[in-house]
Amino acid sequence: MTRTEEVEVEGVPMVATLVPGDGIGLLALHGSNEGGTAQLAETVARHCGATSLVFTQPGVHRPVHIPSPRMAAEPCGLLREFLERVSLTVSLHGHKRPEAPHAVFLGGRHRDAAHVLADALTVHAPHFPAVTDLSAIPSGLRGVHPRNPVNLTRLAGVQVELPLLARTRGGADIPPREVVEALVTGVRELGRGAGSRAAGHAAAADA
């Protein structure tokens, strides 16, 4: 069922890999730039029976980072299929904010869903504090731009910004087990309908 597509975004060659599943989508737009996010998206989706879509730049020594709102590329058929297939997206990213080396920032326009994931992180990975207050999240990590793919599915979604320690282990792109468990728990909860109400889920901000 796994399908791949070679796509070019702003002149940058990429490979998109889609594994179809149910109506919750795990997305990694910067799989080659933000270590562990591709592996985390694929692993969580596999455990939950969810859909995953990962973008990578294979064999590139210095991958190009294209901002998320500019990744909504019309030429990418698998991204269009992903956005049509899933109702709610969990988009995984990495940050290296020195002032917040353990914080997981939960942005995106589906605020109820952000709190569902925060609860799961608090239980399973408490040493990675979850931040859901948009005003406390650095502006570049809030994930509320209307063209950001995380917000283009029917119920929008959650942008999960993970520090390096929460997505790699021992210098390898292997996400810590407790973070995997937390996200699996949270995504399963979202799949049961928690936080997925069509009304009142979107943040008002459009930055």
Backbone as CSV, one residue per row, in Angstrom:
resi,resn,N_x,N_y,N_z,CA_x,CA_y,CA_z,C_x,C_y,C_z
1,MET,0.809,-1.204,0.000,0.000,0.000,0.000,0.853,1.268,0.000
2,THR,2.123,1.136,0.393,3.002,2.301,0.420,3.247,2.809,-0.991
3,ARG,3.121,4.127,-1.158,3.363,4.713,-2.467,4.319,5.885,-2.316
4,THR,5.148,6.090,-3.325,6.087,7.200,-3.310,5.902,8.053,-4.557
5,GLU,6.312,9.301,-4.427,6.216,10.233,-5.543,7.404,11.186,-5.488
6,GLU,8.063,11.341,-6.610,9.105,12.360,-6.707,8.443,13.687,-7.046
7,VAL,8.764,14.709,-6.257,8.119,16.000,-6.419,9.154,17.092,-6.265
8,GLU,8.929,18.214,-6.909,9.844,19.343,-6.799,9.075,20.527,-6.209
9,VAL,9.595,21.058,-5.097,8.986,22.207,-4.433,9.994,23.345,-4.444
10,GLU,9.648,24.414,-5.126,10.528,25.577,-5.246,11.927,25.180,-5.738
11,GLY,11.943,24.260,-6.699,13.197,23.817,-7.284,13.950,22.780,-6.489
12,VAL,13.397,22.349,-5.355,14.066,21.368,-4.495,13.447,19.993,-4.732
13,PRO,14.233,19.021,-5.222,13.701,17.667,-5.421,13.444,16.978,-4.079
14,MET,12.290,16.348,-3.966,11.923,15.612,-2.763,11.242,14.319,-3.138
15,VAL,11.165,13.430,-2.141,10.395,12.206,-2.292,9.312,12.207,-1.220
16,ALA,8.063,12.071,-1.655,6.939,11.959,-0.732,6.557,10.486,-0.626
17,THR,6.347,10.019,0.617,5.987,8.622,0.851,4.688,8.577,1.640
18,LEU,3.670,7.972,1.062,2.347,7.888,1.676,2.031,6.450,2.052
19,VAL,1.598,6.255,3.298,1.082,4.963,3.739,-0.363,5.199,4.169
20,PRO,-1.341,4.781,3.350,-2.750,5.065,3.657,-3.219,4.326,4.905
21,GLY,-4.075,5.004,5.660,-4.691,4.420,6.841,-6.030,5.080,7.076
22,ASP,-6.359,5.303,8.353,-7.664,5.880,8.654,-7.627,7.400,8.601
23,GLY,-8.624,8.042,9.207,-8.834,9.467,9.045,-7.978,10.397,9.862
24,ILE,-7.084,9.873,10.693,-6.091,10.723,11.358,-4.812,10.628,10.543
25,GLY,-4.161,11.771,10.286,-2.961,11.782,9.464,-1.741,12.229,10.225
26,LEU,-0.642,11.482,10.097,0.668,11.863,10.643,1.490,12.411,9.495
27,LEU,1.994,13.633,9.656,2.685,14.330,8.584,4.073,14.743,9.039
28,ALA,5.084,14.503,8.201,6.447,14.985,8.451,6.907,15.691,7.183
29,LEU,6.809,17.009,7.189,7.146,17.790,6.003,8.644,17.935,5.800
30,HIS,9.412,17.807,6.885,10.855,18.046,6.830,11.617,16.837,7.370
31,GLY,11.309,15.673,6.784,11.881,14.440,7.304,13.387,14.366,7.243
32,SER,14.017,15.062,6.301,15.477,15.039,6.203,16.129,16.150,7.008
33,ASN,15.371,17.187,7.333,15.923,18.323,8.073,15.809,18.146,9.581
34,GLU,14.706,17.534,10.011,14.368,17.488,11.425,14.378,16.034,11.873
35,GLY,15.572,15.605,12.298,15.830,14.200,12.588,14.804,13.574,13.508
36,GLY,14.364,12.373,13.152,13.437,11.604,13.969,11.980,11.848,13.650
37,THR,11.661,12.939,12.956,10.251,13.224,12.697,9.652,12.249,11.685
38,ALA,10.423,11.876,10.674,9.920,10.902,9.700,9.662,9.562,10.374
39,GLN,10.628,9.116,11.175,10.490,7.841,11.870,9.319,7.861,12.839
40,LEU,9.148,8.993,13.511,8.058,9.112,14.480,6.700,9.079,13.778
41,ALA,6.578,9.801,12.668,5.320,9.797,11.921,4.962,8.391,11.457
42,GLU,5.940,7.694,10.901,5.681,6.353,10.378,5.355,5.373,11.497
43,THR,6.076,5.461,12.605,5.872,4.527,13.721,4.521,4.733,14.384
44,VAL,4.190,5.973,14.676,2.904,6.262,15.332,1.751,5.857,14.427
45,ALA,1.848,6.198,13.146,0.781,5.831,12.218,0.607,4.318,12.144
46,ARG,1.716,3.598,12.108,1.633,2.133,12.027,0.951,1.541,13.254
47,HIS,1.277,2.054,14.440,0.677,1.548,15.676,-0.807,1.877,15.762
48,CYS,-1.214,2.990,15.154,-2.601,3.451,15.285,-3.468,3.107,14.077
49,GLY,-2.868,2.588,13.025,-3.614,2.371,11.797,-3.958,3.668,11.099
50,ALA,-3.172,4.710,11.380,-3.416,6.029,10.803,-2.699,6.153,9.461
51,THR,-2.959,7.243,8.774,-2.293,7.567,7.514,-1.020,8.345,7.802
52,SER,0.045,8.076,7.055,1.268,8.874,7.211,1.736,9.377,5.853
53,LEU,2.299,10.588,5.883,2.921,11.164,4.694,4.212,11.828,5.130
54,VAL,5.313,11.414,4.511,6.644,11.893,4.895,7.352,12.439,3.664
55,PHE,7.967,13.602,3.810,8.785,14.194,2.753,10.257,14.100,3.146
56,THR,11.088,13.622,2.225,12.525,13.524,2.465,13.286,14.035,1.246
57,GLN,14.565,14.292,1.463,15.472,14.679,0.378,16.631,13.676,0.392
58,PRO,16.417,12.480,-0.129,17.408,11.407,-0.031,18.752,11.783,-0.643
59,GLY,19.822,11.418,0.067,21.166,11.603,-0.445,21.671,13.020,-0.448
60,VAL,20.918,13.947,0.138,21.325,15.353,0.160,22.064,15.639,1.464
61,HIS,23.283,16.174,1.351,24.097,16.425,2.537,23.523,17.550,3.389
62,ARG,23.035,18.587,2.738,22.435,19.711,3.459,21.027,19.955,2.919
63,PRO,20.040,19.287,3.476,18.671,19.453,2.983,18.195,20.896,3.120
64,VAL,17.382,21.302,2.167,16.817,22.652,2.160,15.550,22.658,3.004
65,HIS,15.436,23.644,3.886,14.238,23.770,4.710,13.286,24.768,4.060
66,ILE,12.154,24.271,3.578,11.133,25.127,2.989,10.031,25.310,4.029
67,PRO,9.685,26.534,4.385,8.641,26.766,5.393,7.352,26.018,5.064
68,SER,6.700,25.541,6.089,5.523,24.690,5.913,4.457,25.278,5.010
69,PRO,4.080,26.570,5.141,3.027,27.093,4.266,3.375,27.002,2.781
70,ARG,4.674,26.970,2.467,5.090,26.875,1.070,5.235,25.426,0.599
71,MET,4.968,24.485,1.496,5.013,23.075,1.123,3.692,22.592,0.536
72,ALA,2.655,23.417,0.606,1.353,23.039,0.050,1.408,23.158,-1.466
73,ALA,2.250,22.338,-2.055,2.556,22.446,-3.485,1.493,21.744,-4.319
74,GLU,0.962,22.448,-5.300,-0.047,21.868,-6.174,0.459,20.625,-6.921
75,PRO,1.762,20.581,-7.319,2.196,19.414,-8.090,2.234,18.104,-7.309
76,CYS,2.118,18.143,-5.971,2.276,16.922,-5.182,0.954,16.186,-5.054
77,GLY,0.778,15.148,-5.870,-0.454,14.378,-5.845,-0.687,13.660,-4.536
78,LEU,0.387,13.145,-3.898,0.215,12.416,-2.642,-0.197,13.342,-1.511
79,LEU,0.271,14.597,-1.547,-0.183,15.543,-0.533,-1.664,15.841,-0.731
80,ARG,-2.098,16.007,-1.967,-3.520,16.233,-2.220,-4.347,15.046,-1.733
81,GLU,-3.859,13.838,-1.995,-4.584,12.647,-1.543,-4.648,12.591,-0.015
82,PHE,-3.524,12.920,0.622,-3.479,12.934,2.086,-4.516,13.900,2.639
83,LEU,-4.568,15.110,2.092,-5.482,16.136,2.592,-6.940,15.755,2.357
84,GLU,-7.204,14.985,1.316,-8.564,14.525,1.057,-8.932,13.325,1.925
85,ARG,-7.937,12.501,2.224,-8.196,11.255,2.952,-8.426,11.485,4.435
86,VAL,-7.626,12.345,5.046,-7.675,12.471,6.503,-8.547,13.648,6.923
87,SER,-9.094,13.566,8.126,-9.934,14.651,8.646,-9.156,15.555,9.589
88,LEU,-8.137,15.020,10.238,-7.360,15.774,11.225,-5.903,15.366,11.101
89,THR,-5.009,16.357,11.132,-3.586,16.109,10.924,-2.785,16.369,12.186
90,VAL,-1.818,15.498,12.438,-0.795,15.725,13.468,0.518,15.867,12.715
91,SER,1.021,17.093,12.640,2.215,17.390,11.846,3.425,17.493,12.766
92,LEU,4.426,16.649,12.524,5.583,16.539,13.407,6.767,17.333,12.875
93,HIS,7.326,18.166,13.747,8.453,19.023,13.403,9.493,18.967,14.512
94,GLY,10.658,19.513,14.231,11.706,19.575,15.241,12.148,21.000,15.484
95,HIS,12.451,21.313,16.736,13.018,22.622,17.054,14.282,22.435,17.881
96,LYS,15.109,23.476,17.896,16.338,23.477,18.683,16.446,24.787,19.458
97,ARG,15.381,25.141,20.131,15.372,26.370,20.912,16.193,26.176,22.181
98,PRO,17.319,26.872,22.313,18.172,26.656,23.487,17.496,27.032,24.794
99,GLU,16.520,27.937,24.732,15.827,28.339,25.950,14.747,27.341,26.365
100,ALA,14.463,26.347,25.500,13.416,25.373,25.795,13.844,23.992,25.302
101,PRO,14.937,23.429,25.866,15.491,22.182,25.329,14.625,20.951,25.556
102,HIS,13.606,21.055,26.411,12.737,19.902,26.660,11.282,20.153,26.274
103,ALA,10.929,21.380,25.951,9.527,21.718,25.704,9.031,21.178,24.369
104,VAL,7.816,20.641,24.387,7.108,20.254,23.168,6.022,21.301,22.948
105,PHE,6.120,22.030,21.847,5.159,23.080,21.542,4.044,22.508,20.665
106,LEU,2.809,22.714,21.083,1.661,22.163,20.373,0.836,23.295,19.772
107,GLY,1.124,23.586,18.501,0.415,24.641,17.799,-0.647,24.072,16.883
108,GLY,-0.900,24.767,15.775,-1.957,24.344,14.862,-3.303,24.917,15.283
109,ARG,-4.291,24.781,14.390,-5.581,25.433,14.594,-6.604,24.591,15.343
110,HIS,-6.321,23.328,15.558,-7.275,22.492,16.307,-6.825,22.467,17.764
111,ARG,-7.330,23.408,18.548,-6.840,23.570,19.907,-7.306,22.446,20.827
112,ASP,-8.515,21.918,20.631,-8.950,20.790,21.448,-8.018,19.595,21.258
113,ALA,-7.668,19.331,20.016,-6.773,18.206,19.738,-5.397,18.437,20.342
114,ALA,-4.931,19.675,20.344,-3.639,19.984,20.965,-3.656,19.610,22.442
115,HIS,-4.769,19.865,23.110,-4.861,19.529,24.530,-4.940,18.014,24.754
116,VAL,-5.552,17.300,23.824,-5.571,15.837,23.923,-4.142,15.292,23.864
117,LEU,-3.340,15.775,22.929,-1.951,15.324,22.831,-1.145,15.769,24.037
118,ALA,-1.420,16.965,24.542,-0.705,17.452,25.730,-0.964,16.546,26.928
119,ASP,-2.212,16.121,27.091,-2.542,15.221,28.204,-1.766,13.908,28.087
120,ALA,-1.674,13.376,26.879,-0.953,12.116,26.675,0.538,12.286,26.951
121,LEU,1.111,13.410,26.542,2.526,13.669,26.824,2.763,13.822,28.319
122,THR,1.854,14.464,29.013,1.998,14.654,30.462,2.033,13.322,31.186
123,VAL,1.238,12.376,30.727,1.180,11.057,31.374,2.380,10.201,31.000
124,HIS,2.730,10.137,29.730,3.728,9.179,29.258,5.138,9.754,29.120
125,ALA,5.259,11.054,28.953,6.586,11.672,28.776,6.636,12.990,29.556
126,PRO,6.479,12.922,30.874,6.346,14.148,31.676,7.583,15.030,31.678
127,HIS,8.758,14.467,31.365,9.965,15.300,31.348,10.084,16.118,30.067
128,PHE,9.089,15.985,29.169,8.993,16.859,28.001,7.711,17.677,28.146
129,PRO,7.763,18.790,28.872,6.538,19.553,29.142,5.865,20.044,27.871
130,ALA,4.557,19.844,27.816,3.767,20.236,26.646,3.243,21.649,26.832
131,VAL,3.463,22.489,25.826,3.035,23.885,25.854,1.914,24.063,24.836
132,THR,0.710,24.413,25.320,-0.436,24.581,24.427,-0.872,26.034,24.279
133,ASP,-0.412,26.897,25.149,-0.776,28.308,25.081,-0.063,28.935,23.877
134,LEU,-0.831,29.323,22.868,-0.218,29.853,21.651,0.653,31.072,21.927
135,SER,0.275,31.886,22.914,1.067,33.080,23.211,2.416,32.732,23.816
136,ALA,2.550,31.507,24.347,3.813,31.068,24.931,4.670,30.293,23.940
137,ILE,4.152,30.041,22.749,4.885,29.325,21.708,5.566,30.352,20.806
138,PRO,6.860,30.188,20.509,7.517,31.124,19.583,6.713,31.267,18.299
139,SER,6.612,32.487,17.788,5.718,32.765,16.669,5.986,31.877,15.453
140,GLY,7.258,31.561,15.199,7.586,30.735,14.044,7.228,29.275,14.195
141,LEU,6.789,28.879,15.389,6.479,27.472,15.664,4.987,27.243,15.921
142,ARG,4.168,28.253,15.760,2.759,28.130,16.144,1.926,27.333,15.149
143,GLY,2.333,27.305,13.901,1.634,26.471,12.920,0.195,26.852,12.674
144,VAL,-0.121,28.144,12.685,-1.507,28.553,12.475,-1.745,29.224,11.125
145,HIS,-0.726,29.291,10.276,-0.895,29.905,8.962,-1.938,29.107,8.173
146,PRO,-2.873,29.782,7.520,-3.932,29.057,6.804,-3.448,28.188,5.658
147,ARG,-2.236,28.453,5.139,-1.704,27.631,4.054,-0.800,26.504,4.560
148,ASN,-0.574,26.453,5.846,0.204,25.351,6.407,-0.603,24.067,6.216
149,PRO,-0.015,23.014,5.635,-0.777,21.782,5.392,-1.458,21.209,6.631
150,VAL,-0.920,21.481,7.827,-1.562,20.964,9.037,-2.975,21.510,9.189
151,ASN,-3.256,22.656,8.582,-4.568,23.286,8.722,-5.464,23.116,7.500
152,LEU,-5.047,22.312,6.543,-5.790,22.189,5.297,-6.741,21.001,5.259
153,THR,-6.708,20.147,6.275,-7.683,19.065,6.330,-8.976,19.591,6.965
154,ARG,-10.024,18.806,6.902,-11.368,19.279,7.271,-11.423,19.838,8.692
155,LEU,-10.750,19.187,9.623,-10.768,19.634,11.015,-9.468,20.328,11.419
156,ALA,-8.643,20.676,10.422,-7.318,21.263,10.709,-6.486,20.263,11.508
157,GLY,-5.632,20.734,12.420,-4.789,19.781,13.133,-3.883,20.426,14.146
158,VAL,-2.865,19.656,14.544,-1.924,20.061,15.586,-0.515,20.017,15.018
159,GLN,0.217,21.111,15.176,1.633,21.129,14.802,2.443,20.830,16.057
160,VAL,3.140,19.702,16.047,3.907,19.251,17.208,5.376,19.559,16.964
161,GLU,5.898,20.514,17.709,7.305,20.919,17.598,8.091,20.256,18.724
162,LEU,8.954,19.313,18.344,9.678,18.478,19.308,11.130,18.907,19.428
163,PRO,11.640,19.012,20.670,13.066,19.288,20.829,13.882,18.070,20.411
164,LEU,15.170,18.270,20.214,16.029,17.189,19.728,15.951,15.953,20.619
165,LEU,15.919,16.135,21.929,15.905,15.006,22.861,14.620,14.196,22.775
166,ALA,13.558,14.788,22.241,12.274,14.089,22.161,12.069,13.378,20.835
167,ARG,13.063,13.470,19.933,12.897,12.833,18.624,14.113,12.031,18.179
168,THR,15.206,12.083,18.928,16.395,11.287,18.611,16.919,10.636,19.885
169,ARG,17.756,9.630,19.679,18.329,8.928,20.845,19.721,8.438,20.479
170,GLY,20.689,8.782,21.325,22.054,8.322,21.110,22.650,8.791,19.808
171,GLY,22.249,9.975,19.343,22.786,10.500,18.101,22.151,9.928,16.846
172,ALA,21.148,9.075,17.011,20.467,8.468,15.864,19.024,8.965,15.799
173,ASP,18.449,8.883,14.601,17.075,9.348,14.409,16.082,8.294,14.890
174,ILE,16.198,7.952,16.171,15.322,6.958,16.789,14.566,7.653,17.912
175,PRO,13.279,7.904,17.755,12.525,8.613,18.786,12.470,7.822,20.093
176,PRO,12.541,8.501,21.235,12.440,7.822,22.526,11.108,7.076,22.661
177,ARG,11.156,5.939,23.309,9.969,5.093,23.433,8.815,5.813,24.117
178,GLU,9.132,6.633,25.135,8.052,7.284,25.866,7.325,8.327,25.010
179,VAL,8.053,8.949,24.084,7.411,9.912,23.187,6.527,9.177,22.184
180,VAL,7.008,8.051,21.684,6.190,7.230,20.791,4.901,6.817,21.505
181,GLU,5.041,6.337,22.747,3.869,5.897,23.505,2.884,7.037,23.728
182,ALA,3.414,8.216,24.037,2.541,9.367,24.277,1.755,9.727,23.030
183,LEU,2.438,9.788,21.889,1.748,10.173,20.659,0.793,9.083,20.179
184,VAL,1.166,7.827,20.362,0.246,6.739,20.006,-1.024,6.858,20.842
185,THR,-0.867,7.089,22.131,-2.032,7.237,23.013,-2.891,8.419,22.580
186,GLY,-2.244,9.559,22.315,-2.986,10.747,21.924,-3.689,10.594,20.591
187,VAL,-3.008,10.010,19.613,-3.614,9.832,18.291,-4.776,8.843,18.360
188,ARG,-4.630,7.801,19.150,-5.749,6.868,19.317,-6.950,7.567,19.931
189,GLU,-6.693,8.430,20.903,-7.776,9.185,21.522,-8.446,10.092,20.494
190,LEU,-7.652,10.743,19.667,-8.224,11.580,18.610,-9.043,10.745,17.636
191,GLY,-8.569,9.545,17.359,-9.287,8.662,16.455,-10.626,8.222,17.001
192,ARG,-10.761,8.208,18.327,-12.049,7.870,18.942,-12.987,9.062,18.983
193,GLY,-12.503,10.205,18.502,-13.382,11.361,18.404,-13.095,12.456,19.394
194,ALA,-12.209,12.240,20.387,-11.913,13.279,21.359,-11.228,14.435,20.665
195,GLY,-11.709,15.637,20.899,-11.092,16.823,20.329,-11.379,17.032,18.862
196,SER,-12.281,16.226,18.267,-12.504,16.323,16.833,-13.829,16.974,16.464
197,ARG,-14.425,17.691,17.381,-15.692,18.348,17.083,-15.491,19.409,16.003
198,ALA,-16.400,19.464,15.078,-16.260,20.386,13.950,-16.428,21.830,14.381
199,ALA,-17.134,22.064,15.452,-17.362,23.445,15.887,-16.384,23.826,16.984
200,GLY,-15.869,25.022,16.878,-15.089,25.597,17.954,-13.690,25.072,18.092
201,HIS,-13.173,24.381,17.063,-11.850,23.799,17.226,-10.751,24.699,16.702
202,ALA,-11.045,25.640,15.847,-10.004,26.417,15.186,-9.592,27.625,16.014
203,ALA,-8.302,27.915,16.005,-7.819,29.116,16.640,-8.179,30.306,15.776
204,ALA,-8.371,31.440,16.413,-8.758,32.637,15.664,-7.587,33.252,14.922
205,ALA,-6.365,32.989,15.410,-5.204,33.631,14.802,-4.997,33.117,13.386
206,ASP,-4.456,33.974,12.522,-4.143,33.563,11.159,-2.725,33.966,10.778
207,ALA,-1.880,34.118,11.805,-0.482,34.524,11.550,0.261,33.398,10.861
